Amino acid sequence: MGFDLVIRGATVVTPGHTETADIGISDGRIAQLGGVMTGAEELAAGGLLALPGGIDAHTHLVHQGLSGRLDSPIWVDDFWSGSRAAIAGGITTIGNMTYPMPDDEGTEETPGAAIARELAGAAPEAAVDWFLHPVLTDPAALPPGEIAALAAGGHPGIKIFLSDPDVAADEAALLATASAARAAGSVVLLHCEDGAMLRQAGKQLIAEGRGAVANFPAARPVAAEVAAVEVAIGIARRTGARVYIVHLSSAAALDRCRQARAAGLPVYVETRPLYLHLTRERFAEPDAAKYVGAPPLREESDREALWAGLAAGDVDTVCSDHAPWTLDDKLDPALNAVTARQGVADLETLMPMLYSEGVRPGRISLDQFVEVTSANAARIFSLYPRKGAIAVGSDADIALWDPGHRRTIDGAHMQSRSGYSVYDGWQVQGWPRSVLRRGQLVLADNQLTARPGDGQWLRRNGTPVP
């Protein structure tokens, strides 16, 4: 048959199956795997791995219209620069956190209004496909039916910060919100740190004269993460809501999740690259502030526990929590262990670092790499098998991966506007050579060919895929 594009000779890797096969693509979707085929265009891919395009379900991009309204420093990547970073690292779909903004009178948007604003702002910028997670800053103040309306509009997921002590203290509102999410088919994303414990730890550090950013890990102890994870598990147990714990960082918190899952509770676990590649020793360095993320970097034993959790299937996804600042904003000397700016740029490095540090040394298999970077997120967030698989009928989101390509990380010459990377100087082997998003080449022989506005918002129906 004749197709729009045929990829020749790649080793196709999709969960549970690997084979060398040609891939026929028509109308942006995979139309044939293997067998005889011809294409209007052909792409030679011998020696490359054909992997499902990455799905990073946890990013913080700020569209240009919003960043222009803010007076204080904010994350520096919009949907266009963030798309470029994603594509350069093999990612074709992102899930972005959508925060409500105050109007001129100080009244905060409803989640629905925030989503409408972000849909309009992201559409002309995004070059990857994208979906949104509305952030609930005050669950008790939600308009009646808001979660159901969000889900019906294609946004079956909500984000709540248990690190906010006022939010965490309102148990009734949390349970009511989670119950509404369960009824609507929505996932409840939870930032798991106990807000009251964080507040106390921070006050104590300042009072003791230990407020330097080097003490950031002490301001957010493992005990605070564990306490909030137990709250999250309790929410799943009491309401039946699907709970997705973002950026889990410690062995103790992972152990609580493992027990909950063994008991049959719908608890999903995300970690992020920071915790797989770095430890709290970095806070002894003069530029410690550049490593700040919440939760903070942990011990070597926590790092090894997370790698073991990936190999055992206890960790579902690796997502970037891409929250990029300029280095000057991160190293602002006016900041301390409580006010330090949280987040780093990690969209472009997520998949190459995980491949180099995980697949190559045998910490995880190639199948597991595909699961945690694409397939599992597609299942959890109701995108599978449109996304997360190389299969007939799936979107032709494909990263043609060169397992032998070596590169030294240099954030100053990468796509994020942050201008640096916490991995600067690392030697990494395994990068995408070309990337297709819905059959269109957006990275061709290491050259970006993407265009702003070509990404699509993904309507989701809230139905999980086993």
N, C-alpha and C positions, 0 to 999 in steps of 0.2 A: 504494500500500500504506500501511497505518497503522503508524507507528513510535512508540516511546516519546518520541522527541525529534527534531525537524527543525531544523537550522540553515539559515537562509535567506540566500542572496545573498553569502556570503563568497567571497573569492578563495582557492581551495584550492591550497596549495603542498606538493607532495610530491616527492621526488627525481626529477628528469627531466620533471616535468609540472606545469603551472600552468593552472587554469581557474576561471571563476566558476561555482559549482554549489551546489545544495542538498545537504545531508548528512543522510541518514536513519540514526538510531541506535536499536538495539534490544538489550536485554540486555547493555548495556555495550560493544557492538561496533558498528562501522560496517557497516550493512546495505545501503546504497545510496548512490551518488554520482550526482547529476544525475537528470533525469527527473521524472515526476510522483510526488508523495508527500504524505502528510498525517501529522501527528504529534499525539499526545495533548498534547504541549507543543511550542511553537515558539519559536525564538530568532532575532531579526532581527540579521543580521551584515553588512549592506551597508556597504561601505567598509572592512571589516576583512580581514586575512589569516588564513586558517585554516592554522596550522602544526602539524606533529606536536609533541606535548608534548616538552619537553626531557628528555634523559637525561644526568644528571651522574654519571658512573661513578666519581667520586673525591671522597668526602666523609669527614669525621671527626665523626660524631655520637656522643654518649655517653648511652646510655639512663639514666634516673634511678636505677635500681637500682645501676648500676656507679658513677656519679659519687658516690653516697653512701658508697662504700667507699674513696674516695681522699682522702688527707690534703693532698696538694699541689695547687696550682692546675691546672685542666684545662680543656679546651675547654668552652664554656658552653652549647652547643646540644644538646638531646636530640632524639629523633626527632620530637617534636611541634613544638618551635620551629623545628627545621630543616625540617620539612615545610612550615610556614607560609612560611618564607623562600623555599623552592623554588617553591611554588605562586605566590607573589606575583611571581616572576620568570619564570613560564611553564614551569617544570620539573615533570614529573609522575612521574619515576622517578629513583631515586638508587642508586649502588653504594657501600656503606660499608665502610671498612677495619675489620676485627675483630681486635683485639690480644688475645693470651693474658694472663691475669692470674695472679699467684701466689696460692696458697691460704695459710691461716694458718701453715703450716710453711715457706712460701717456695717450694714446688714449683709450677712454672709449668704452667698448663693445657695440654693438647694442643690443636692447632688445632680438632679436632672438638668438644671440650668448650667451647672459646671460642665456636664457632659456635652450639652449642646454647643457651648462655647468652644470646647476643645475639638469637637468634630469639625467645626468650621475653621478653626485655626490650624489644625494638623493637615487637612485635606490638600492644600496647595503646596505643602512642604514635603510630605512623606514620600520616600521612594521604596520603602519596605511596606508590606502589609501590616496592619496594626489593629489592636483592640484596646479598650480602655477599662480601667478599674476605678470606679468612683470611690473617693476617700470620704468616709463618714467621720467628721470631726466631732459631732455631737449626736450620737444615735438617738438620744432621748428627744431631740428636736425634729426628727424626721417627719415630713408631712405624711399623713395617712396614705398607705398604698404606694409609697415612693419606691420601695424595693421591688414590688411586683411590677410597677410601671417601668422601672429600669430594665428588668429582665425581659419584659414584653417588647421593649425597644431594642433588644439585642445585646444588653449589657448584664449578663447573669453572674455578677461578681461584685463584692464590696470589700473595701479595705478599712480595717479598724486598727488604731494604735493603742495597745494595752500599756504602752509606755506613757500615755497620758493618764495621770492619776485620777483625774475627774471622770474620765470615760470608764476606766477600769473599776472605779468604786460603785458605779451605777449598775449593779448586777441585773436588776429587773430590765433595764433598757437593753443590755447586752443580750440577754436571753430572748427578749421579744424580737430584737433585730435578727438574731440567728434563726429563730423560728420562722420569721417571715422569709428569710433567705431560703430555708429548707422548702417552704411551700412554693417558692418561686423557681426552685431549681438552681439557685445561685450558690457560688462558692464564697466562703467567708475567709478572706485573707487577713491574717493577724500578725502584727509586729509584736513579738513576745519578749517584753521586758517589763518587770513590775514597776509601774510609775512611782509608787510611794517609796520603794526601796531605792530607786535612782535618785529621787529628791533628797532622801536622807543621806545617802552616800556622798552626793555632791556637796551638800551643806557641810558635812563633816570634813571633807577634804579642804574646802575653803577656810573653815575655822581653824584647821591645823596648819595653815600655811602651805598646803600641798596642792595648790590649785594649778600647777603647771600642766600643760598638755601631756607631758610625759606620764602623768598619773591618770590619763583617761581610762585605762582598763579598770582601775580601782573605782572609778566613778560609776561603772556599769558592770557589777560583778556577775559571775556565773549564776549565783543564787537568784538574782533578779530574773534571769532568763528562764531558769527552771521553774520558778514560781508562776511566771506568766504562761509557760507551756502547760503547766498543770491546769491553769484556768481555761486555756484553749481546749484541752482534752475534756474538761468538765462541760464546756459548751457543746462539744460534739456528743457527749454522752447524754446530756439532758435534753437536747433539742433534735438530735439526728442530723444536724446541719453538717455539710462537708466543710472541714476546716483545713486551710492551707497555711502552714506556718512558714513565713518568709524568713530568709537568711538565717537559718539555724546555725549556731556557731560552736556548740560545746558537746562533749561526750555525754555529760549528765543529761542535758536536754534531749539529745538523740535517744538515750536509753528510755526516757519517759515516753517518747513517741513510739518507740519499738514495742513497748509493753501495751500501749493503747491500740496499736494496729493488730497485735496478736489477739487482743480481745475483740476484734472485729469493728473497731470504731473508724469512721471515715476521716482519718487524719493523714494529710499529705505533708511531705517535708521538702523544703527547698533549702539549699545552701548556696553560697556564692564563692567565687574564686579566691577572694581574700583569705578565707579560712582554710583553703586547701594549699595555698602557696606561701603564706606568711604567718609568723607568730608574734606574740607580744614583745619579743626581744627588740623589734623594730622601734619601740617607744623609747629605747635608750639612745637612739640616734638624734643628732641635732635638729633634723627636720621631721621630728616625730609626727607633727600635725598632719603631714600629707598622708599618713596611714589611718587617719581617723575614719571609722565607720561604726555604726551601731547595729548590733552589738560589736564590741571591740575585738581585735585580734586576741586569740587565746593561746594556750600552751601547746607544745609539740604533741602531747598526748591527745589533745582535742583534735588537732590536725589529722593525726593518724586514725583516730576514731571516725572522722568524717570520710576519709578515703575508704576505710573498711566498710562504712555504711553504704557508700556508693557501690562497692563490689557486691555487697549482700542484698542490695535492693531496698535498703531501709531509707535511702534518700532518693526522692523521686526526680528532682530537677536540680540543675545547676543554672542559675540565672545571675545576671551581672549586678543588679541593683545599681545600674549605671546612674550616678549622680555626680556629674563632672563640674568641678570648680577650677578656676585658674590657680596656679601654685601660689601666687601672691595672696589670694583670698584665703587659701588653706593655711598659709603660714603667718597670717595676720597676728602680730605680737599682742594685740589687745585681747585675744581670745584665751580661754583657759580650759581646764579639764571638763567643765560643764558646758561652756558655750562653743567649743571647737566645732568647726563646720564638718558635718558628716557626709561621707560619700566620696567615691573615686570614679574615674572613667575606666570602664572595663568591657564595653561592647565589642571592640575590635580584638581584644586579647582573650576573651572568654574561651572560645572553641580552640584556637591554636594552643593556648597554655594547657588546657585540659587534655588535649591530644598528646602534646609533648611530654607532660608530666604524668599523665595517666595511662594512655594506651601504649606508648612506646616502652616504658619500663615494666608493663604488665600489671599495673595496679588495677586497671579495669580493662575489660575486653572492648573490642570495636563495637560489638552489639550494645554493650552498656553505655558507651559513649553516645551512640545514636539515641538510645532511650532517654538519657538524662538531658541531652541538649535539644531534643526535638519531639520524639514520639510521646513521652509521658506528658509534657506540657500540652500537646495537642489533645490528648485524652482528657486530662483534667479540666481544660478550658473549652471543651466542646468543639474542637476543630478537627478531630480525627474522623475519617482518614483523608479529608480534604488536605490537611496539613500533616506533617510528621511521618510521611511514608513515601516511598517510591513505588507506586502501585498504579495499575490502570485505573483511570478516573480521578486520581489525586492531582492537585495542582502541581505543575512542573516547577517546584521549588527545589533546586538541586545545587549543592556545593560540590564542584569537581575538585577534589582534595589531592594535593601533591604531598604524599607522606615523607618525601625526602628533602623537601625544600627547607633550608635553614635561614633564619633571619634573627638579627639582634633587635630586641625591643628598643625603640627610640620614640617616645611619645611626642617629641617636638615635630616629628615628620609623619605622624599618624593623622587620622581624620577628625578626631574629637578636637574641639576648640580649647580643651583644657591645657594642651601644650606640653604635657608630661605624662608619664605612666609610673605607677608604683613598681613596675617591673623593668624600668629602664636598665639596660645592660644585660638582661637575661638572654641566653641563647635558646631559641625555640625552633624545634623541627616539626614541620607539618602545618601547611597553610593552604587555603583555597587558592587555586589558580584562576578558576572562572566560577561565576555564580549566576544561576538563572532564578528569576522570580516570575512565576507563572509563565515560564517558557521564554521570557525575554532576558537576554544577556545583560546583566547589570554590573558584572565584573568580567572582563575578557582579558586573559593573559596578564593578570595583575593590574589592569587598568580599569578604573571606574568608568562605566558607561551609563550609569543610572541618571534619571532625570527627576527633579522634584515634582511631586504631584502624581507620579505614576503608581504609587502605593494605593492599596484599597483598604478601607475600613472593613473589618470582618464582623458581620452580624452573627451572633451565637445564640443557640436555642436553649442552653443550660442543661442539655442531656449529657451526662457523663458517659464515657466509653470504657468498658472494662479493659 
